[in-house]
Amino acid sequence: MTGKSIPRVDAYEKVTGRAKFTDDIAPAGCLVAKILHSTIGNGIVTSIDTSAAEALEGVVKVVTFKDVPDHCYPTPGHPWSVELAHQDVADRNILTGRIRYYGDDIAAVVAEDEVTAARALRLIKVEYEEYPVETNPRKSMYGSHPPIHFDKKDNVLVRSNYFIGNVDEALEKSDFVVKGTYKTPMVQHCHIENPISYAYMEKERIVVVASTQIPHIMRRVIGQALGIPWGRIRVIKPYVGGGFGNKQDVLYEPLNAFLTMQVGGRPVKLDVSREETFRNTRTRHSIEYDLTAGVDKEGHLLAKDMKEYSNQGAYASHGHAIAANGLTSWRLQYACPNIRGEAYTIYTNTPVGGAMRGYGIPQVCFAIECFMDDIAYQLKMDPLEFRRKNLIKGYYEDKYLKPIAANTNGIFECLQKGAEYIHWDEKRKEYANQTGNLRRGVGLSLFSYKTGVWPISLEIAGARMSLNQDGSVQLQVGATEIGQGADTVFTQMAAETLHMEPEQIHIVSFQDTDVTPFDTGAYASRQSFVTGTAIKECAEQLYDKILAYAKTLLPEIDTRDLTLENGWICAAGEPALALEALAQECYYSLTNSSVITAEVSRQVKKNTIATGCCFAEVEVDISLGKIKVLHIINVHDSGKLLNPQLAEMQVHGGMSMGMGYGLSEQMILDKKTGRLLNGNLLDYKLMTALDTPDIKADFVQLDDPMGPYGNKALGEPPAIPSAPAIRNAVLHATGVSFHENPLTPQRLIDGFKEAGLI
């Protein structure tokens, strides 16, 4: 049943409005919580007066940083580890008096309604001692006084490096040495549903209902934040209105849990605004790269050197994992005997960097793929030819992180499809040596992406299945549907392995940590690969148990001759017993009653590399500094497609995000205060329908041996290659090399002026 475009199993609920999101199921009469944020970018709270807020009618409770547990806890949605070296950095408090960025959380109000809570916030009086604000990671890495975190005197969270061959010697022997510095912006996820939760108590236990990608991880983090046993926490995840990595962090749920404890267990709802989502949740890291490459006269890469500077913001969150992922990408895909990489993740007084779709690869892909085009431009070589000359052919593995490998490698087929669609050869010639104000160009970029987090981190997934009385099957997983179509694909997987129709599989879309099998959640393009492995094994067990029970009802038939086919137990291919009749027997037989269930919890120790490319054609208006994308295509090698329609949907959405990343999206900060200047959907420029061209998606389907159904990563890769492909098309059109995205009109005008085109 995989490989077919069946309708989404949640489609009817969502299009009719019956799907229940967190705010839809919050109990009537919920208390409302609001957070007081700092109005400085660095410093300490010297005094705080809450008396006027507490006296306001309708205010139930006011808490400050003085009232919360004083220990720190980690927030990222990474699997926990019993090994200290694999545990995340714990540098966060539920509320704080040590301000590290503009908008830090210092107090909270719980009131009977939203208006009262907002009024109470305005009555709280705060005085500060201010410190200098540092927003530039290259400056911050040399330290500040005082340091942003006292255990990091130089503000460097982590530094890492690796060496392959002898880069310096190879650079000396190279015919050409090319250098480039590239910078990517801080951006926001802009999911439809802002982070929201409500919390209440059942006896001594705390229940948190939250819009999250990671319910089981959230349970652990709330327990750590409050300093109580994790078993006293229950997390429920209903339908989620998008996450893109922002909800792969535990955000304000620990505060919400703390607040319900302070008001006797009454339900408290904490629904942050869009402005708070921009400033106070998580962002995609702004990262800067210094790249050097040595090439010979034929265009072969002989040496590559990268220095990477990741702006972490005020707190660790996912920390160095983002920069490290980019550093890993530097040594994959392109064949080169001498490679060096060094990365720094640096605290600054800016909003916090966390997980966002692509996990560091959109940033490093922009740098690498722009750099590859710049090398080809200097060599006067066609950039597609240059890549084909240097790409690794066939199987390859990451020698530092086995078993990460390109078990199937369809990049050359992807490039062929993309080049044919965009008419690469013809348009490279047609658009050469243009003059005038309107110019056109074509560009490309490519990427590679891991599937899941093994062996860097734990991969574990769970699945539970039970045979219902009517012969249908109930499926429950800890992996989360967050809008990407996971529940539909899980349903198809179970149906295929059980030889049933998808309509006979009933998946439970809500996760509840009290009853849901353990799974770490939605991130790293892992669920169809890792959770899919658990589902397949669980379905195989249920299949075998059904046939074993059938043997007791059909003793005259050899079990080896029995199969399950579309609601029937078949003997030698012929229907012998209806599955519904078997189910009734296993539930209600007076002599042989045993409900048939299966449950699997599986650690998955495998990984595989997905790859693909983007080709774009643009028209550039030089005098206006405006780019119009005329045609654009992504071609993906993501193994066998589980649901082609869902796959195309994923690619279209990712390409739209990638185009916004390349053309318009950026969070703008006041450098003196660190205050976010465009933290709303009016001033932050997302792509609209009018900005978006026809989007084309295509695929190279190679059966990957590591994927449970021949599949590998597809959730995040579509967002990766669009931005550099558009930038490279602008290079072709104008001959101007831009080293920073997004390519806004002002940035284009400045570049064209510097190049003498204006």
N, C-alpha and C positions, 0 to 999 in steps of 0.2 A: 504493500500500500504506500510505502515511501516512493517518491519520484512522481507523485501525482498532485495536481493542484486542487485539493479539496477545499471547500469553504472553511474559513476560520471557525473553530468551535465556539468562540465567544462573540462572533459577529452579530448575532441577533440581539444578544443582551446589550451590546454597546450601541448599536444603531437605534434601538428602541428606547434607550435610556434606562433599562432595567438593571444594568451592571452597577454594583454597589461599590463606590469608592469610600475612602475613610470618612470623609465629611458626611456621606449619605447615611452612615450607620452610627454616627456619634449620638449618644442618648440625648433626649430632650432635657433641657435644664443643665447642660454641661457648664461648668465654670470656664471662664476664658482667661488664658494667660498671655501676657505680653512681656517683652524683654526690653530692658533699658540698655542702650548701647552707648559706648564712650563717644565723646566729641573731640577727642585728640587721637593722634596716631601712635604715640609712644610715651610712656610715663607710668605714674602710679596714682591711685586714688588716695588723696590725703584725708578727705572727710566725705561722708555721705549721710544725708538727713532724709529719712523716710517718714517722718512723723506726720506731715501734711497728707501724704498719700494714704497712710494707714487710717487717718481720721475721715477720709472721704467715704460717704455712704455707698455701700455696694462693694467696697473692697474687702476681700476675705483674708488675704495674706500678702505681705510684701517680704521678699527675701533678698539678701545681698550676698556678695562674695564671702562675707564673714560667716554666713550661716551654712554653707555647703561643706561637704567633706573636703579636707585640705590636701588629699593625695591626688596625684595625676593619673590619668588613664589614657590609653590609645583609642583612636576613633576609626581607623581605616577598616574597610571590609576585607581584610585578609584573614585566611585561616589562622587560628591560634596555633602555638607550638609549645610543647613541653621543653624545648631547647631555647635557652635564653637568646642565643644568637639569631634565632628566627622569629623573635617577638618584635612587634612594632614599638616604635618610640612612644613612651607615655609622657606627654608634655601638656596635657589639656586638663583644666579644671572645669567643673560645671558652670561656675561663674568665677570671675577673676578681678582682683584689684590691681594686678600688674598689666597695664594696657600695652598690647603689642601691635595693634593695627587700629585704624580709624573705624569705630563701630564694634569694638570688642564688647563682650557681654559682661555687665557688672551687676545687674539686679533684675528681678522679675516681679511682676504683679499678678495676683490671681483675683479676679473680680466676678461679679454676677453676670456681667455682660461686657461686650467689646468696647462700648463707648466709655464706660466707667474705667476699664483697665487702661485705655488710652489717656484719659484725663489724669489718672493717678500717676502715670509715668512722667507727665509734665510737672508734677508737684514734687518730684524727688530732686533734691539739691545735691550736686556733686562738685567737689573741688579737686584739682589735680596738681601734681608736679610734673611738668612736661620735660621730655628728653628729645634730643634731635631725632628726626625721622629719616630713615634710610630706605629708599625704594629700589636702589640699583644693586643687583646682586654682585657685580664685579667690584663695587666699592665695599659692600657689606662683608664680603668674604675676608677682608683684612681687619675686621673687628669694629665694634662700636662701644661707646662708653655711656651707660653700662651695656653689656651684651644683651641681645634680645632674649636669650635664655642663658642663665648663669653657668650652666655646665658646658656651654659652647662659646668660649672666649672670642673665637674668630668668626662666629656666626655660621660656620660651615657645619651643616648637619651630618653629611657623609661625603667622603671622597673615595673614588674607586678608579682602577685602571687595569689595563692588560697590554701585553706586548706579543706580537707574532713576528718572527723574523727580525731584521735589522732595518728599521725605517730610515734612520739617518744616512746609513751607507747607501741604501737604495735611492734616496733622494739625490745624493751626490752623483750617482751614475745615470740619473734620468736625463732624457733629452729635453724635457719640459717639466717645470715645476709650477703648479698653479695653486694659488691661495684664494680663499674667500671667507668672509664673515657673514653669517646669516642670523636673523633674529625673528622669532615668532611671538605673537601677542598673547596676553591673558584674555581668555574668552569664557563665556558662561554657557551652560548646557541648554537653558531655555526650554525645559520640559513644560508641558501644558499645566500639570498639577504641581503647585508648589509643595515643598515638604510640609507634611501635616501629620499630627498624631493626637490621640487622646489617651489618657491613662486613668486607671482607677484601681481599687484594691479589692481583692477577695480574701477575706480573713487576713493572713499575714503576707499574702502574695500580691505582687504588682502585675497588672495586666496593661500592656501597651499595644494599642492598635495603631499601626503606622504604615505610611506609604514608603516602602523600602524594597530594595533589591536583595536584602541579606537578613531575613528574620532570625535565623539561628545565630549568626554572628552578632546581631544586635542584642540578643538575649545576653550573651556573654559580656559585651561591652557595658550594658546597663548595670549588670552585676558588679563589674569592676569599678565603674564610676561611683556607685553607691557604697561599695565595700561590703556587699552582702552576698550570700550564697547564690549561685546562678540559678539554682532550682526554684528560687523564690520569684523568678521573673518568667512571665509568659508573654510572648510577642505574637500578635496576629497580623497577617498581611492580607488585606483585601485586594480588589483590583487597584492597579497603579497607573496613573496618568503620565507615564514616561519617567525615565531616570537618567539614562546616558552616562552613568557613572557617578553622578552627584549623590544618588541614593545608595551608592556602594560605600558610603561613609555613614557612621552613626552621628547624627547632627544634633538636634535638640531633644531627642527622645530621653536621654538620661536626665535632663532638666525637667522634662514633663513627669517622669517617674518620681523624681524628688519632690515635685510640687504636690502631687496627689498624696504623698506621705505627710506633707505639711498641713493638709486640710482634711485629715481624717479619712482618707481614701475616697473622697468624693471625686467624680469624674472631672478631669481638667483637659480642655482642648487647647492645643498650641498650634496655631495655623499661621506660619510666617508669611509676610507680604512678598510681593514680587521684588521690591527694593531690597528687602532682607535676604531674599534668595540670591540675588546678585552679589551682595556684599558679604554676607555672613555664612554662607554655606561653603561650597567649594568651587574652584575654577579650574580651567586647563592651564597648566604651567606656561608661563612665558620662558622660553629657553633661547640662549644664544650659543652659537657654534663658531669656532675657528677651525677651518678645514684646510688641509694641505694635501696635494697629491702629486706624485711623480709619474710621468708617462713616457713611453718611448715614441719614436717617430711614427710607428704604425698605429699608435693609439692604445697600446696595452697599458693597463694600470700596473705600476711597479711598486708603488708605496702609497699608503694612506695614513693620515694623522688627523685625529679629532680631539679638540678640547671643547667641553660642553659645560655650560653654566646655567643651572636650573634655578629659577626664582621660586622658592618654596612658599614664600609668604611667612606669616607669623607663627604658624604651628606645623608640626611634622606631617600629620595626616598620612597619606601614602608615601610621603618622603622620597627617599632616593630610588625607590622602585621605578619611578617614571623615567628618570635620567638613565638608570641602569638598563632599562629596556631599550632606550635609544642607542646606548653604547653597544649593546648586543647587536642591534640591527646594522651597525657600521661594519661588522665583520661577516655578515651574511649576504647572499645573493650575488655579489660581484666577486669575481676571482681576483685575488691579489695576494702575493706571497709575503708582503710586509705590511703589517697593520698595527697601529698604535691608537689607543683610546684612553682618554682621561675625562672623568666627569665629576662635577661638584654640584651638590644640592645645598642651597644657601638660604638661611633665614633672612627675611626682610620685613619691614613694617608695612606689609600689603596684605590684601585678602588671601586666604589660604588656598594653595594649589592642592588638588586631589585627583581622583580618577575622572577621566572623561573619555568618551568613545575613541578608542585607539591607543590609549595608555602610553603616551609619549611618542608614538610612531607618527602621527600627523606632523609633529614638530620636526622630528629628525628626518622624515621623508621630505619635507619642504627643503631642509638644508641640503640633504644628499642629492636629491633629484635636480634642484637648481644648480648645485655644484657640478653635477655630471654634464648638464647642458652648457655651463660656462666653460668647462674643459673642452668639450666638443667645439664650441664657438671659437675658442682660441686656437684650436688645432685645424679649424676650417673643415671639420668633419661633420657629416650628417649625424645628429644626436641619436637617431634610431640605430644607425650602423655602429656608432660608438658603443652603445649598450650591448648590442648583439655580440660585439667583439669581446666584451668583458664579462658577460653574464656566465654564471656557472651552469653547465649543461647537466641535466639528469639529476641523479641522487646526490645530495650532500648533507652533511651534518654539522652541527655546532660542536666543535671539539672541546669547548669549555663547558657546555651544558648538554651532555648526552642525557636522554635520547632525543633531544630536539633535532629534527631532520626534515628535509624535503623528501619524503618518501615517494611522492609523485611531484613532478615539477613541470607544470604546463605553461611556464612564462613565455616561451617562444611561440607557442600556439596563441596565447593571449595577445602578444604583440602583433602577430599576423592578422588576427581578426580586427584589432583596433586600427591598424594601419590601413586595412582595406576599407573599413567603414568611413574613415576620415579622408580617404584618398591622399594618403601621406606623400607619396612620391610626386604626384602631379602638383599638389599645392605647395610643397617645399620649393619647387621650381617656379611656379606661378607667382608666389609671393616674395621671391628674392628681389633685392635691390629696389624696394618701393620708395616712392617719394609722395609728397602731398600730405594732407591733414588726416585722411582716413586710410588706415593701413590694416591689412589682415595678416594673420599668422596661424600656424598650427604648432602645437607642442604636445609633449607626452611626459608621463612619469610612471614609475612602477614602484612596487612595494613587496615586502614579505611580512608575514605575521604568524606568530605562534598560535596554537590552539590550546587554551588553558594555561595553567601556571606550573605544572610539573616540569622539571625537578626543582624549580626555584622554591616552590611552596607546595603544601599539601593539596592533593586533589581527592575528594571523597564525595560520593553521591549515594542517595538512597531512593528506593522505590518500593511501593507496596501495592499488591493487587489482590482482589478477592472476587470470586465468582458469585454473582447475584443470583437470586432465585429464578430469574427469567432467562438465564444463560448469558446475560451481559456481564461486563467486567468493570469493576470500580478500580480506578488508578489514582494513586496519591503519590506525589513527589515533593521533595523539599525545594526543588528548583523553582524559580519564580517567573511567572508570566508578568511582564511589565509593559506590554504593548507590542512586543516583537513577534508574537505568534508562537511562542514556545509550547503552549498547551496543545495547539493544533498539531505540531510536529511530534510531540510526545504521544499523542493519540494515534497518529499514523504509525509510529514505531511499534507501539503495543499491538495495533491491529495487524501489522505485517507479520510479526513473530507468532502471534496467536492464530493466524489464518482466519481473521474475522473482519467484518466491515467496521469502518471507523464509528458508525452510528452505534455500535455495540460496546464502545469504550466510553465510560463516563469518568472524565477527569475532574478532580476536585481542584478548583482554581485558587481557593484561599489556602494560605499556609498558616499553621498554628503550631508553635514550637512544643506544645503539650502533646500533640498527636501526630504531627507530620514527620516522616522519615528525615533524618539529618542530611542536609545538603548545604554547602556554603553559599549558594545563590547565583544570581545573574551577574556575571562579569567575565572578562577575558575571552569572550566568544567560546565559552566552555560548555554550555549546557547541552547542546545537541551531541557533543562529543563525549563529555564525561557523564552527565546524567543519562544520556542515551545508552551508554555502556551498561549502567545499572538497570535501566528499563528493559533492555534486551535480555539480560541475564534473568531478571525477575520474570519476564514473560515466558522464557524458556522453562523455568522451574514450574510456573503455573501450568503450562502446556503439558509437561510430563506428569504433573499431579492429576490433571484432568483425565489423561489417558490411563493412569494407574487406577483411578477410581472406576473408570469405564470398564476396566478389565474385571472388576468385581461384579459388574452388572452383565457382562458378556463373557462368562467364563469359558465358553467354547471357542473363543477367538484368540489367536496368538497376539499378544500385546504388540509384537513387532509389525503386525499388519494393520494396527489402528492408527488413524490420523484424525486430526481435527480440521474440518473444512467448512467455513461459513455457517456455523451454527449446528453442525452435525458431526457426530462421531462416525467415522467411516471405517469400514473393514474392506481391505483390498480395493479401496477407491469407491466403494458403494456405501450409501447412507445406512447406518445400522441403529443409531440411537440419537434422538434429538438432544442437543446440548441443554435445552431448557428442562427436558425430562430428567437428565442426569443431575442438573442443579437442584431440582425439587427433591430428588432422592438424597443428595448429600446434605440437604438442610433438614429433611423431615422423616427420613427412613427410621422406622422403629428398631431396625437391626443393624444399620450401618450408616449412622449419621455422623458426618465430619465435614464441616464447611471448608471448602478448598480455598486456601490463601497462599500467597508467597510474598516474601519480603527479602530484600537484598540491601546490604550496605557494602559498598565496594570502594576501596582505594584504587585509584586509576593511576598507574605509573607509565604513562605514555604521552607523547606529544607529536605534533606534526605541523609542518609549515604550509600555510596557504599563501598564494601569491596572486598577482594581477597587475593591471595597468589602467591608465586613463589617457585618452587622447582628446584634445580640445582644439576647436577652431574659434578664434576671436576676431573681432573688429575693434580697433583702437581709434578713438577720436583724440588726437594729440592735443588740440587746443582746449578741449573740455576736460581732459584727463579722465575719459570715460571708456570703460571696457564693456563690450557687448559680446556675450558668449553665443556664438552662432550654432555650434554643434558640439556635443560632448558625449563620450561613451566610456563606461567602465567595462572591462572584461576581467572576469574572476576565474581563477582556478581554486575552487573551494570543494573539490571532490564531487561526489554524487549529490545532486540537489534533492533534498528531502521533500520539498514542496516548491516547484518552480515559481508559482505565483507569489508566494511569500518571499522567496529569494529575490525576485525582481523588486518587490516592495522594499526590502531591506536596502538594496542597492540604490534605488531612487532616493530614499530618505537620506542615506549616507552621502550621496553625491550632492544633495542640496546643502547639507551641513558643510561639506568640503568646499563648495563654491562660496558660501558665506564666509568661511575661514579665509579664503583666498582674496575676497573682494571687499568685504565691508565690516566684518565683526571684529571688535576690539573693546576691551574695557580700558577706559581712560582714567588715569589717576592724577590728582594734584601732587606734584613731586615734593612740595613743601610739607604737606600734611598727610599724604597718603589717602586722602578722601576720594572715593569713587565718584566720578563726575557724570557718568551716563548709566546709572544702574536702574534702568527701566526700559520697557519695550518700545518707547517712543524714541529715545536718544541712542539706544543700542540698536544697530542696524542689521536686523535679520534679513535674509532673502525673502522676498514675497513672490507671489505667483507671477506678478508682472516682470520680475527680475529673472525668472527662471526659464531657460529654453526647454525645448523637448529633450528629455533625458533618455539615453539609450543604455540598456544593460544587456550584456551577453556573457556567456559562460563557456569554459572548457571543462567538461566533466570527466575527470579521471578518477577511477575507483581507488580511494586511498586505503591501504591495508590496515592502517591504525584506527580509522573511523569505524564505529559499530555498524554503520550502514554505508560505509565508503565515503563518509562526509568529513569535512574539516571546516575551519573557521570561516564565518561569513557575517556575523553580527556587526563587528567593528570595521573590517577592512574597507567597506565602501566609502567611509568618511576620510580615508587617508590620502589618495593620490590626486584629487581634483585641484587643490590649490597650487601645487607646483606645476601641474600640466598647464593651467591657465597662465601662470607666470612665464613658463617657457614659451608659450605661444606669443606672449607679448614681446619676449626677446626676439623671436623670429620676425615679428611684424615691424619692430622699431629698432632693433639692434641695441636696446638699452637693457642692462642687467640690473634688476631690482633684487635686493638682498633682504628685504623685510616684507612681511605680509601684515595686514591686508593691503591690496593694491587700491587704496582709496584715491579719489580724484586729486587730493592735495599731494599725496606721495608721488603720484604719476607726474603731475605738473612740475614738482621739484626735480624729479629725475630727468624729465625731458628738457627742462631749462639747463640743467648741468651738462647734458649731452649736446646742447646746442640745437635741439629740434624746435625750441620755442625762443 
